[in-house]
Amino acid sequence: MIVQLLLSVITYGSLFAVITLALNLQYARGGMINFGIVAYLAAGAYAYAIVTQEPPSGLDQYLFGFDGPWWAGMIAAALAALLFALVTGWPTLRLRGEYLALTTFAFAEVFHSLLLNERRIGNGSVGLSNVERPVPEVAGIAIDESGFFAVAALALMLVTLLVFHRLLASPYGRVLDAIRDDELAASTVGKRVGRLRLQVFLISAVPVGLAGALYAMITTLASPSLFTAEVTFFVWIALILGGERTILGAVLGTFGLVLFEELSRAVPFESVRAAQVAASVQHVLTGLLFIALLRWRPGGGPKGDRS
């Protein structure tokens, strides 16, 4: 049981850490408040599922299933998240602060509603089940799937961490810091602020799309119920918990929060009703933690309140 708990923490901690790292790049370094980052994850998961899913048959209501290999699904997932970031980033990044937050949240909710109600995309609320997952084997010998996906998620997180670290340590990262600290001054010296902000959106979308594909592999499901606003709030809590502007803090905050949730799920309950109550209490405690962190963290509020 301990081994399984450890593998779950590594797997889901790594996947959500990828999203937190993307949020760290957008908000803590780029100064952009994105409350719709879960949509990148959903776009990646659904793109992977559609590319690898068998053509519709029987009671299936989705229109497209290309029965492609898993690697083609991974490429499609990255491109889908990139396309969503491009389509939503171009109009929304003209906004600032809470207006940007509300608009990105609205785009994510519209996308979620589309997936939920348009059955021709992914079977509506039922979703796409039995999503293709590669058979893990070494030299023709099958290996444990839980361990394989834990290593795959950890590898994706480490690559994302390394790429973002190198990016932020470069002159490009210093330009992002300058835009965050004083956008007017950065534009005055010739920096194309709008283009750079859009680039940050696009760069951060790719690993989140890949995380979505891996998430679909692990759960073998792409369903609207997996990609709600709760995921966005979860990674925001993880980012604030670990500390802004620090890549390592984003990772540690995410793993700490995932460990808390996995431990709470591991507690045995005598009835289904008790388990449901415990799950509700867990959500309440997570929300209270978010409010407390926003209230008492250094600075006492959003980025703009520190100046």
C-alpha positions in Angstrom: 0.0 0.0 0.0 2.9 2.4 0.8 4.5 1.7 -2.5 1.2 2.3 -4.4 0.8 5.6 -2.4 4.3 6.6 -3.3 3.8 5.9 -7.0 0.5 7.8 -7.0 2.2 10.9 -5.4 5.0 10.7 -7.9 2.7 10.3 -10.9 0.1 12.9 -10.1 2.5 15.2 -8.3 4.7 15.3 -11.4 1.7 15.8 -13.8 0.3 18.7 -11.8 3.7 20.1 -11.2 4.0 20.6 -14.9 0.9 22.7 -14.8 2.1 24.6 -11.8 5.4 25.3 -13.6 3.5 26.7 -16.6 1.5 28.9 -14.3 4.7 30.0 -12.6 6.0 31.1 -15.9 2.8 32.9 -16.9 2.0 34.6 -13.6 5.1 34.9 -11.3 7.5 35.7 -14.2 5.2 37.1 -16.9 2.7 38.9 -14.7 -0.3 37.2 -16.4 -3.2 35.8 -14.3 -4.6 32.8 -16.0 -7.6 31.2 -14.4 -8.2 28.9 -17.4 -5.1 26.8 -17.5 -7.0 23.6 -17.1 -8.3 24.0 -20.7 -4.7 23.3 -22.0 -4.8 20.0 -20.1 -8.2 19.2 -21.5 -7.2 20.1 -25.0 -4.1 17.8 -24.8 -6.1 14.9 -23.3 -8.9 15.0 -25.8 -6.5 15.4 -28.8 -4.6 12.4 -27.6 -7.8 10.4 -27.1 -9.3 11.3 -30.5 -6.1 10.5 -32.4 -5.6 7.1 -30.7 -9.2 6.1 -30.3 -10.8 3.6 -32.7 -13.4 4.8 -35.1 -16.9 5.2 -33.6 -19.1 2.1 -33.6 -22.3 0.9 -31.9 -23.6 3.6 -29.4 -20.6 5.9 -29.8 -21.6 9.4 -30.7 -18.3 10.9 -31.4 -17.4 11.5 -35.1 -13.7 11.0 -35.2 -11.4 8.3 -34.0 -8.2 7.8 -36.0 -6.8 4.7 -34.3 -3.3 6.2 -34.4 -0.2 5.3 -32.4 0.4 6.8 -29.0 3.3 9.0 -30.2 1.1 10.6 -32.8 -1.4 11.3 -30.0 1.3 13.0 -28.0 2.2 15.3 -30.9 -1.5 16.1 -31.4 -1.8 16.9 -27.7 1.0 19.4 -27.8 -0.3 21.0 -30.9 -3.9 21.2 -29.6 -2.8 22.9 -26.4 -0.6 25.3 -28.5 -3.6 26.1 -30.8 -5.9 26.7 -27.8 -3.3 29.0 -26.2 -3.0 30.9 -29.5 -6.7 31.3 -30.2 -7.5 32.4 -26.6 -4.2 34.3 -25.9 -4.3 36.7 -28.8 -7.6 38.5 -27.7 -7.2 38.0 -23.9 -3.6 39.2 -23.5 -4.7 42.7 -24.4 -6.3 42.7 -20.9 -4.6 43.1 -17.5 -5.1 41.9 -14.0 -8.5 40.6 -12.9 -9.9 41.3 -16.4 -7.4 38.8 -17.9 -8.2 36.3 -15.1 -12.0 36.5 -15.7 -11.6 36.2 -19.5 -9.3 33.2 -19.4 -11.7 31.6 -16.9 -14.6 32.3 -19.2 -12.7 30.7 -22.2 -12.0 27.6 -20.1 -15.6 27.3 -19.0 -16.9 27.7 -22.6 -14.5 24.9 -23.7 -15.6 22.7 -20.9 -19.3 23.4 -21.8 -18.5 22.5 -25.4 -16.9 19.2 -24.4 -19.8 18.4 -22.1 -22.7 19.2 -24.5 -21.2 18.5 -28.0 -21.3 14.7 -28.2 -19.7 14.6 -31.6 -16.4 15.7 -30.2 -15.9 13.3 -27.3 -19.2 11.6 -26.4 -20.4 14.5 -24.2 -20.6 13.9 -20.5 -19.7 10.2 -21.0 -16.3 11.0 -22.5 -13.9 8.8 -24.4 -13.1 5.6 -22.4 -10.5 2.9 -22.9 -8.0 5.5 -24.2 -4.9 3.9 -25.8 -1.9 3.5 -23.6 1.5 2.1 -24.7 2.5 -1.3 -23.4 5.5 -0.8 -21.2 8.2 -3.3 -21.9 11.9 -3.6 -21.9 13.6 -6.1 -24.3 10.2 -7.7 -24.9 9.5 -8.1 -21.2 6.4 -6.4 -19.8 7.1 -4.1 -16.8 4.8 -2.7 -14.1 2.5 -0.1 -15.5 2.2 2.0 -12.4 6.0 2.3 -12.1 6.3 3.1 -15.9 3.8 5.9 -15.8 5.3 7.3 -12.6 8.7 7.5 -14.3 7.2 8.9 -17.5 5.4 11.7 -15.5 8.5 12.4 -13.5 10.6 12.6 -16.7 8.1 15.1 -18.3 8.2 17.2 -15.1 12.0 17.2 -15.0 12.3 18.2 -18.6 9.8 21.0 -18.2 11.6 22.2 -15.1 15.0 22.2 -16.9 13.7 24.0 -20.0 11.9 26.7 -18.0 15.0 27.1 -15.7 17.2 27.6 -18.7 14.7 30.0 -20.3 14.3 32.1 -17.2 18.0 32.3 -16.6 18.6 33.6 -20.1 18.3 37.2 -21.3 14.8 36.3 -22.4 13.9 35.6 -18.8 15.2 38.9 -17.7 13.1 40.6 -20.3 10.0 38.9 -18.9 11.0 40.1 -15.4 11.3 43.6 -16.8 7.8 43.4 -18.3 6.4 42.1 -15.1 8.0 44.8 -13.0 7.3 47.8 -15.3 5.6 47.1 -18.6 5.6 50.7 -19.7 9.4 51.0 -19.2 10.0 47.8 -21.1 7.9 49.0 -24.0 9.6 52.4 -24.0 13.0 50.7 -24.6 11.7 48.8 -27.6 10.5 45.5 -26.1 7.4 44.1 -27.9 5.3 43.4 -24.8 2.3 41.9 -26.6 4.4 39.5 -28.6 6.4 38.4 -25.6 3.3 37.8 -23.5 1.8 35.7 -26.2 5.0 33.7 -26.5 4.9 32.9 -22.8 1.3 31.6 -23.3 2.4 29.4 -26.2 5.6 28.1 -24.5 3.8 27.1 -21.3 0.9 25.4 -23.2 3.1 22.7 -24.8 4.1 20.8 -21.6 0.6 21.1 -20.2 -0.8 19.6 -23.4 1.7 16.7 -23.0 0.7 16.3 -19.4 -2.9 16.1 -20.6 -2.0 13.2 -23.0 -0.2 11.4 -20.2 -3.2 12.0 -17.9 -5.5 10.4 -20.4 -3.2 7.4 -20.8 -3.0 6.9 -17.0 -6.8 7.2 -16.4 -7.7 5.7 -19.8 -10.4 8.3 -19.9 -11.0 11.8 -21.4 -14.1 13.2 -19.7 -15.3 16.7 -18.9 -15.6 15.8 -15.3 -11.8 15.5 -15.1 -11.1 19.0 -16.3 -13.1 21.4 -14.2 -12.1 24.7 -12.6 -11.1 22.8 -9.5 -7.9 21.7 -11.3 -7.1 25.4 -12.0 -7.6 26.3 -8.3 -5.6 23.3 -7.2 -2.5 24.5 -9.1 -3.0 28.1 -8.0 -2.9 26.8 -4.4 0.2 24.8 -5.1 1.9 27.8 -6.7 1.1 30.1 -3.7 2.0 27.3 -1.2 5.4 26.7 -2.7 6.1 30.4 -3.3 6.1 32.5 -6.4 9.0 33.1 -8.7 10.7 29.9 -7.6 10.7 26.9 -9.8 11.6 24.5 -7.0 8.9 26.0 -4.8 6.3 25.4 -7.5 7.2 21.7 -7.6 7.4 21.2 -3.8 4.1 23.0 -3.3 2.4 20.7 -5.8 3.9 17.5 -4.3 2.9 18.6 -0.8 -0.7 19.3 -1.9 -0.9 16.0 -3.8 0.5 14.1 -0.8 -2.2 15.7 1.4 -5.0 14.6 -1.0 -3.6 11.1 -1.5 -3.2 10.5 2.3 -6.8 11.7 2.8 -8.0 9.3 0.2 -6.1 6.4 1.8 -8.0 6.7 5.0 -10.5 3.8 5.2 -14.2 4.6 5.8 -17.0 2.4 7.0 -19.6 3.5 4.5 -19.9 5.3 1.2 -21.7 8.2 2.9 -18.7 8.7 5.3 -16.3 8.7 2.3 -18.5 11.3 0.5 -18.6 13.6 3.6 -14.8 13.2 3.9 -14.3 14.2 0.3 -16.5 17.3 0.8 -14.5 18.2 3.9 -11.3 17.8 1.9 -12.5 20.4 -0.7 -13.5 22.8 2.1 -10.1 22.5 3.8 -8.4 23.0 0.4 -10.5 26.2 -0.2 -9.8 27.5 3.3 -6.1 26.9 2.7 -6.2 28.9 -0.5 -7.9 31.8 1.3 -5.5 31.7 4.1 -2.5 31.7 1.8 -3.8 34.7 -0.2 -4.5 36.6 3.1 -1.3 35.9 5.0 1.4 35.3 2.4 4.1 38.0 2.1 2.6 40.9 0.2 -0.9 40.1 1.3 -2.5 40.1 -2.2 -2.0 39.9 -5.9 1.1 41.0 -7.6 -0.1 44.5 -8.1 -0.6 45.1 -4.4 3.1 44.9 -3.7 4.1 48.0 -5.5 
